[in-house]
Amino acid sequence: MALHWIWQQPDWPSFNWQAERLAPLLRECVQAQGQLMGMASSVGIPLSAQSELDALLQNIVTSSAIEGETLNVGSVRSSLARRLGLEQLDGDHVSQRSEGLAQLMLDATQHFAQPLTLERLLEWHEWLFPDQESDLATRSIHVGALRGDEPMQVVSGRLDRPTVHFEAPPRLGLEQQLETFLAWFETSQAQEGLDPLLRAGIAHFWFVTLHPFDDGNGRLTRTITDLALAQGEAQVIRFYAMSASILEDRAGYYRVLEASQKATTDITEWLEWFLKTLLRSLQQAMTRIESVLGKARFWQAHRESGLTAEQTKVLNRLLDGGERGFEEGISAAQYQAVAKVSKATATRHLAELLEKGCLKRLPGGGRSTRYQVSHPE
Protein backbone atom coordinates (compact mmCIF):
# COMPACT_ATOMS: atom_id res chain seq x y z
CA MET A 1 0.00 0.00 0.00
CA ALA A 2 1.38 3.42 -1.01
CA LEU A 3 1.88 5.79 1.90
CA HIS A 4 -0.51 8.58 0.97
CA TRP A 5 -1.90 9.71 4.33
CA ILE A 6 -0.20 10.44 7.64
CA TRP A 7 -2.09 7.67 9.46
CA GLN A 8 -0.50 5.14 7.08
CA GLN A 9 2.97 6.07 8.32
CA PRO A 10 4.63 3.24 10.32
CA ASP A 11 5.28 5.58 13.28
CA TRP A 12 1.70 6.97 13.41
CA PRO A 13 0.65 8.48 15.84
CA SER A 14 4.10 9.21 17.32
CA PHE A 15 4.22 12.90 16.45
CA ASN A 16 7.43 14.89 16.53
CA TRP A 17 8.32 18.53 15.85
CA GLN A 18 11.26 20.90 15.65
CA ALA A 19 11.22 22.47 19.11
CA GLU A 20 13.81 25.16 18.32
CA ARG A 21 11.75 26.39 15.35
CA LEU A 22 8.64 26.70 17.52
CA ALA A 23 10.35 28.11 20.64
CA PRO A 24 10.14 31.89 19.83
CA LEU A 25 6.46 31.63 18.86
CA LEU A 26 5.64 29.52 21.89
CA ARG A 27 7.36 32.06 24.13
CA GLU A 28 5.26 34.87 22.61
CA CYS A 29 2.06 32.89 23.18
CA VAL A 30 2.91 32.11 26.81
CA GLN A 31 3.73 35.79 27.46
CA ALA A 32 0.51 36.95 25.79
CA GLN A 33 -1.48 34.40 27.77
CA GLY A 34 0.08 35.66 31.02
CA GLN A 35 -0.64 39.28 30.09
CA LEU A 36 -4.24 38.46 29.22
CA MET A 37 -4.78 36.62 32.51
CA GLY A 38 -3.28 39.59 34.38
CA MET A 39 -5.57 42.04 32.58
CA ALA A 40 -8.57 39.79 33.13
CA SER A 41 -7.93 39.66 36.88
CA SER A 42 -8.12 43.47 37.07
CA VAL A 43 -11.58 43.55 35.46
CA GLY A 44 -14.46 43.72 37.97
CA ILE A 45 -16.83 40.76 38.28
CA PRO A 46 -19.75 42.21 36.20
CA LEU A 47 -17.40 43.22 33.36
CA SER A 48 -15.55 39.93 33.65
CA ALA A 49 -18.77 37.92 33.26
CA GLN A 50 -19.77 40.02 30.23
CA SER A 51 -16.34 39.58 28.61
CA GLU A 52 -16.52 35.82 29.18
CA LEU A 53 -19.99 35.68 27.63
CA ASP A 54 -18.80 37.67 24.59
CA ALA A 55 -15.77 35.39 24.06
CA LEU A 56 -17.77 32.15 24.44
CA LEU A 57 -20.48 33.47 22.10
CA GLN A 58 -17.88 34.48 19.50
CA ASN A 59 -16.26 31.04 19.77
CA ILE A 60 -19.54 29.16 19.19
CA VAL A 61 -20.73 31.36 16.32
CA THR A 62 -17.39 31.35 14.46
CA SER A 63 -16.84 27.60 14.95
CA SER A 64 -20.13 27.01 13.12
CA ALA A 65 -19.25 29.66 10.51
CA ILE A 66 -16.06 27.70 9.65
CA GLU A 67 -18.42 24.87 8.60
CA GLY A 68 -20.58 27.31 6.62
CA GLU A 69 -23.43 27.39 9.17
CA THR A 70 -24.98 30.69 10.27
CA LEU A 71 -26.40 30.60 13.79
CA ASN A 72 -29.02 32.80 15.42
CA VAL A 73 -26.68 34.89 17.59
CA GLY A 74 -29.44 36.14 19.91
CA SER A 75 -30.62 32.61 20.61
CA VAL A 76 -27.09 31.37 21.43
CA ARG A 77 -26.45 34.44 23.61
CA SER A 78 -29.67 33.73 25.57
CA SER A 79 -28.69 30.09 26.12
CA LEU A 80 -25.22 31.06 27.33
CA ALA A 81 -26.41 33.93 29.53
CA ARG A 82 -28.94 31.72 31.30
CA ARG A 83 -26.33 29.03 31.97
CA LEU A 84 -23.83 31.61 33.24
CA GLY A 85 -26.51 33.07 35.53
CA LEU A 86 -26.22 36.49 33.92
CA GLU A 87 -29.83 37.20 33.04
CA GLN A 88 -33.03 35.22 33.06
CA LEU A 89 -34.37 35.28 29.52
CA ASP A 90 -37.59 34.12 27.98
CA GLY A 91 -37.20 30.50 26.86
CA ASP A 92 -39.02 31.30 23.60
CA HIS A 93 -35.87 33.03 22.37
CA VAL A 94 -33.74 29.88 22.43
CA SER A 95 -33.69 26.89 20.12
CA GLN A 96 -32.65 23.31 20.87
CA ARG A 97 -29.68 23.98 18.61
CA SER A 98 -28.41 26.94 20.62
CA GLU A 99 -29.08 25.13 23.90
CA GLY A 100 -26.97 22.19 22.73
CA LEU A 101 -24.11 24.40 21.52
CA ALA A 102 -24.07 26.41 24.77
CA GLN A 103 -24.09 23.19 26.80
CA LEU A 104 -21.20 21.81 24.72
CA MET A 105 -19.03 24.94 25.05
CA LEU A 106 -19.59 25.30 28.80
CA ASP A 107 -19.01 21.62 29.49
CA ALA A 108 -15.62 21.83 27.77
CA THR A 109 -14.47 25.10 29.33
CA GLN A 110 -15.99 24.84 32.84
CA HIS A 111 -15.66 21.12 33.52
CA PHE A 112 -12.11 20.91 32.20
CA ALA A 113 -10.99 18.75 35.15
CA GLN A 114 -13.32 15.91 34.11
CA PRO A 115 -11.68 13.22 31.94
CA LEU A 116 -12.46 13.14 28.23
CA THR A 117 -14.00 9.70 27.69
CA LEU A 118 -15.74 8.12 24.72
CA GLU A 119 -19.07 8.46 26.59
CA ARG A 120 -18.49 12.20 27.02
CA LEU A 121 -17.58 12.58 23.34
CA LEU A 122 -20.74 10.75 22.25
CA GLU A 123 -22.81 13.00 24.53
CA TRP A 124 -21.15 16.07 23.00
CA HIS A 125 -22.13 14.75 19.56
CA GLU A 126 -25.75 14.43 20.68
CA TRP A 127 -25.69 18.04 21.90
CA LEU A 128 -24.48 19.11 18.44
CA PHE A 129 -27.50 17.50 16.77
CA PRO A 130 -30.36 17.81 19.28
CA ASP A 131 -33.18 18.12 16.75
CA GLN A 132 -32.31 15.40 14.26
CA GLU A 133 -35.84 13.99 14.44
CA SER A 134 -37.31 17.10 12.82
CA ASP A 135 -34.35 17.88 10.59
CA LEU A 136 -34.34 15.92 7.35
CA ALA A 137 -30.77 17.01 6.61
CA THR A 138 -29.42 15.12 9.60
CA ARG A 139 -31.48 11.93 9.20
CA SER A 140 -28.50 10.08 7.70
CA ILE A 141 -26.18 11.04 10.57
CA HIS A 142 -25.42 8.51 13.29
CA VAL A 143 -26.05 10.90 16.19
CA GLY A 144 -24.21 10.00 19.39
CA ALA A 145 -22.44 7.16 17.60
CA LEU A 146 -19.27 6.69 15.55
CA ARG A 147 -19.46 7.00 11.77
CA GLY A 148 -20.62 4.31 9.37
CA ASP A 149 -18.53 2.04 7.14
CA GLU A 150 -18.25 4.33 4.09
CA PRO A 151 -14.81 5.95 3.54
CA MET A 152 -14.61 9.33 5.29
CA GLN A 153 -13.20 11.95 2.94
CA VAL A 154 -12.94 15.68 3.58
CA VAL A 155 -13.70 17.25 0.19
CA SER A 156 -14.53 20.60 -1.39
CA GLY A 157 -15.31 21.87 -4.89
CA ARG A 158 -17.66 20.49 -7.57
CA LEU A 159 -19.62 17.29 -6.96
CA ASP A 160 -18.40 15.74 -10.23
CA ARG A 161 -14.75 16.78 -9.66
CA PRO A 162 -14.24 17.12 -5.90
CA THR A 163 -10.92 18.02 -4.30
CA VAL A 164 -10.05 15.45 -1.63
CA HIS A 165 -8.26 17.34 1.16
CA PHE A 166 -7.70 14.18 3.13
CA GLU A 167 -9.13 10.78 3.94
CA ALA A 168 -9.60 9.61 7.52
CA PRO A 169 -8.50 6.18 8.77
CA PRO A 170 -10.90 3.35 7.85
CA ARG A 171 -13.86 2.48 10.09
CA LEU A 172 -12.32 -0.86 11.02
CA GLY A 173 -10.13 -0.24 14.04
CA LEU A 174 -11.54 3.26 14.71
CA GLU A 175 -12.47 2.38 18.30
CA GLN A 176 -8.85 1.39 19.00
CA GLN A 177 -7.55 4.58 17.35
CA LEU A 178 -9.91 6.71 19.50
CA GLU A 179 -8.93 4.80 22.63
CA THR A 180 -5.26 5.56 21.93
CA PHE A 181 -6.08 9.27 21.45
CA LEU A 182 -8.20 9.51 24.63
CA ALA A 183 -5.56 7.70 26.71
CA TRP A 184 -2.91 10.13 25.43
CA PHE A 185 -5.18 13.12 26.10
CA GLU A 186 -5.56 12.01 29.72
CA THR A 187 -1.90 11.20 30.46
CA SER A 188 -0.34 14.05 28.44
CA GLN A 189 -1.63 16.65 30.93
CA ALA A 190 1.13 15.55 33.28
CA GLN A 191 3.73 14.82 30.57
CA GLU A 192 6.97 16.52 31.49
CA GLY A 193 8.38 18.78 28.81
CA LEU A 194 5.13 19.00 26.81
CA ASP A 195 3.91 22.60 26.78
CA PRO A 196 0.10 22.82 27.29
CA LEU A 197 -0.25 24.97 24.15
CA LEU A 198 1.57 22.41 22.00
CA ARG A 199 -0.59 19.71 23.59
CA ALA A 200 -3.72 21.63 22.46
CA GLY A 201 -2.31 21.84 18.92
CA ILE A 202 -1.49 18.13 18.81
CA ALA A 203 -4.93 17.20 20.16
CA HIS A 204 -6.57 19.34 17.45
CA PHE A 205 -4.59 17.75 14.64
CA TRP A 206 -4.90 14.16 15.91
CA PHE A 207 -8.67 14.27 16.46
CA VAL A 208 -9.46 16.00 13.16
CA THR A 209 -7.37 13.31 11.40
CA LEU A 210 -9.45 10.53 13.00
CA HIS A 211 -12.71 12.24 11.93
CA PRO A 212 -14.68 9.71 13.99
CA PHE A 213 -18.21 11.00 13.28
CA ASP A 214 -20.43 11.33 10.21
CA ASP A 215 -20.70 15.08 10.82
CA GLY A 216 -19.64 17.67 13.39
CA ASN A 217 -15.97 16.60 13.46
CA GLY A 218 -14.64 20.14 12.96
CA ARG A 219 -16.74 21.59 15.77
CA LEU A 220 -15.85 18.76 18.16
CA THR A 221 -12.17 19.14 17.25
CA ARG A 222 -12.30 22.82 18.20
CA THR A 223 -14.22 21.95 21.39
CA ILE A 224 -11.44 19.52 22.37
CA THR A 225 -8.94 22.32 21.64
CA ASP A 226 -10.89 24.64 23.98
CA LEU A 227 -10.89 21.90 26.63
CA ALA A 228 -7.11 21.43 26.29
CA LEU A 229 -6.51 25.20 26.51
CA ALA A 230 -8.73 25.48 29.61
CA GLN A 231 -6.83 22.58 31.18
CA GLY A 232 -3.55 24.34 30.40
CA GLU A 233 -4.74 27.51 32.12
CA ALA A 234 -6.41 25.52 34.92
CA GLN A 235 -9.22 28.04 35.19
CA VAL A 236 -12.81 28.30 34.07
CA ILE A 237 -13.06 31.81 32.60
CA ARG A 238 -11.86 32.12 29.01
CA PHE A 239 -11.58 35.51 27.35
CA TYR A 240 -10.43 34.58 23.87
CA ALA A 241 -12.02 32.78 20.93
CA MET A 242 -9.62 30.55 19.03
CA SER A 243 -12.32 29.65 16.46
CA ALA A 244 -12.69 33.32 15.49
CA SER A 245 -9.01 33.46 14.52
CA ILE A 246 -9.29 30.17 12.60
CA LEU A 247 -12.25 31.61 10.68
CA GLU A 248 -10.16 34.67 9.73
CA ASP A 249 -7.73 32.32 7.96
CA ARG A 250 -10.05 29.47 7.00
CA ALA A 251 -8.24 28.92 3.69
CA GLY A 252 -4.90 28.73 5.51
CA TYR A 253 -6.43 26.32 8.04
CA TYR A 254 -7.52 23.83 5.38
CA ARG A 255 -4.30 24.29 3.42
CA VAL A 256 -2.00 23.45 6.34
CA LEU A 257 -4.24 20.57 7.47
CA GLU A 258 -4.18 19.08 3.97
CA ALA A 259 -0.40 19.49 3.62
CA SER A 260 0.18 17.89 7.02
CA GLN A 261 -2.14 14.97 6.23
CA LYS A 262 0.04 14.10 3.24
CA ALA A 263 3.34 14.40 5.13
CA THR A 264 5.33 12.57 7.80
CA THR A 265 4.57 12.56 11.53
CA ASP A 266 6.72 15.71 11.88
CA ILE A 267 3.90 18.22 12.43
CA THR A 268 6.05 21.35 12.92
CA GLU A 269 4.31 23.23 10.11
CA TRP A 270 0.87 22.57 11.59
CA LEU A 271 1.97 23.55 15.13
CA GLU A 272 3.52 26.76 13.76
CA TRP A 273 0.24 27.72 12.11
CA PHE A 274 -1.68 26.77 15.27
CA LEU A 275 0.51 28.91 17.56
CA LYS A 276 0.38 31.92 15.19
CA THR A 277 -3.40 31.68 15.15
CA LEU A 278 -3.58 31.32 18.93
CA LEU A 279 -1.30 34.34 19.36
CA ARG A 280 -3.58 36.46 17.16
CA SER A 281 -6.54 35.31 19.22
CA LEU A 282 -4.83 36.28 22.52
CA GLN A 283 -3.80 39.69 21.13
CA GLN A 284 -7.33 40.44 19.95
CA ALA A 285 -8.68 39.52 23.39
CA MET A 286 -6.18 41.89 25.06
CA THR A 287 -7.30 44.73 22.78
CA ARG A 288 -10.94 43.98 23.67
CA ILE A 289 -10.29 43.89 27.43
CA GLU A 290 -8.17 47.06 27.23
CA SER A 291 -11.18 48.71 25.62
CA VAL A 292 -13.48 47.42 28.42
CA LEU A 293 -11.06 48.67 31.10
CA GLY A 294 -10.64 52.02 29.32
CA LYS A 295 -14.39 52.50 29.17
CA ALA A 296 -14.75 51.63 32.88
CA ARG A 297 -11.98 54.11 33.81
CA PHE A 298 -13.60 56.84 31.70
CA TRP A 299 -17.03 56.51 33.35
CA GLN A 300 -15.40 56.28 36.78
CA ALA A 301 -13.71 59.64 36.11
CA HIS A 302 -16.92 61.24 34.79
CA ARG A 303 -19.54 59.76 37.12
CA GLU A 304 -20.24 63.25 38.55
CA SER A 305 -20.18 65.11 35.22
CA GLY A 306 -23.97 65.48 34.92
CA LEU A 307 -24.18 64.44 31.26
CA THR A 308 -27.39 64.26 29.24
CA ALA A 309 -28.71 60.94 27.87
CA GLU A 310 -27.70 62.05 24.34
CA GLN A 311 -24.16 62.91 25.42
CA THR A 312 -23.82 59.56 27.20
CA LYS A 313 -25.08 57.70 24.12
CA VAL A 314 -22.53 59.37 21.81
CA LEU A 315 -19.67 58.87 24.27
CA ASN A 316 -20.51 55.16 24.55
CA ARG A 317 -20.45 54.85 20.75
CA LEU A 318 -17.02 56.51 20.69
CA LEU A 319 -15.73 54.36 23.56
CA ASP A 320 -16.98 51.10 22.01
CA GLY A 321 -15.20 51.81 18.72
CA GLY A 322 -15.30 48.84 16.34
CA GLU A 323 -17.45 48.87 13.23
CA ARG A 324 -19.96 51.32 14.71
CA GLY A 325 -17.32 53.62 16.18
CA PHE A 326 -15.69 56.74 14.78
CA GLU A 327 -11.99 55.99 14.43
CA GLU A 328 -11.26 59.39 12.92
CA GLY A 329 -13.27 61.20 15.59
CA ILE A 330 -16.81 62.57 15.35
CA SER A 331 -17.94 65.77 13.61
CA ALA A 332 -20.77 68.06 14.71
CA ALA A 333 -22.97 66.72 11.88
CA GLN A 334 -22.32 63.10 12.98
CA TYR A 335 -23.05 64.02 16.60
CA GLN A 336 -26.34 65.54 15.45
CA ALA A 337 -27.25 62.32 13.56
CA VAL A 338 -26.30 59.88 16.36
CA ALA A 339 -27.83 61.93 19.20
CA LYS A 340 -30.88 62.89 17.09
CA VAL A 341 -30.70 66.54 18.16
CA SER A 342 -30.77 69.88 16.31
CA LYS A 343 -27.63 71.50 14.90
CA ALA A 344 -27.62 74.15 17.64
CA THR A 345 -28.00 71.50 20.40
CA ALA A 346 -25.18 69.41 18.89
CA THR A 347 -22.87 72.45 18.94
CA ARG A 348 -23.79 73.22 22.56
CA HIS A 349 -23.35 69.57 23.66
CA LEU A 350 -19.92 69.35 22.07
CA ALA A 351 -18.80 72.58 23.77
CA GLU A 352 -19.97 71.18 27.15
CA LEU A 353 -18.15 67.86 26.57
CA LEU A 354 -14.95 69.76 25.74
CA GLU A 355 -15.31 71.87 28.86
CA LYS A 356 -15.88 68.80 31.08
CA GLY A 357 -12.82 67.09 29.62
CA CYS A 358 -14.83 64.24 28.05
CA LEU A 359 -13.71 65.10 24.51
CA LYS A 360 -10.70 66.73 22.90
CA ARG A 361 -10.62 68.66 19.64
CA LEU A 362 -8.50 67.13 16.87
CA PRO A 363 -6.24 69.28 14.63
CA GLY A 364 -8.10 70.93 11.74
CA GLY A 365 -10.87 73.47 11.94
CA GLY A 366 -14.05 74.84 10.46
CA ARG A 367 -16.72 72.40 9.36
CA SER A 368 -14.22 69.54 9.35
CA THR A 369 -13.50 69.87 13.09
CA ARG A 370 -13.58 66.44 14.71
CA TYR A 371 -13.64 65.34 18.33
CA GLN A 372 -12.25 62.31 20.12
CA VAL A 373 -12.67 60.84 23.60
CA SER A 374 -10.22 62.32 26.10
CA HIS A 375 -9.17 59.34 28.19
CA PRO A 376 -8.29 60.06 31.85
CA GLU A 377 -4.57 59.82 32.64
Beta strands, then each sheet from edge to edge (+ up, - down):
strand 1: 153-157
strand 2: 162-167
strand 3: 330-331
strand 4: 359-361
strand 5: 370-373
sheet 1: 1+ 2-
sheet 2: 3+ 5- 4+
end
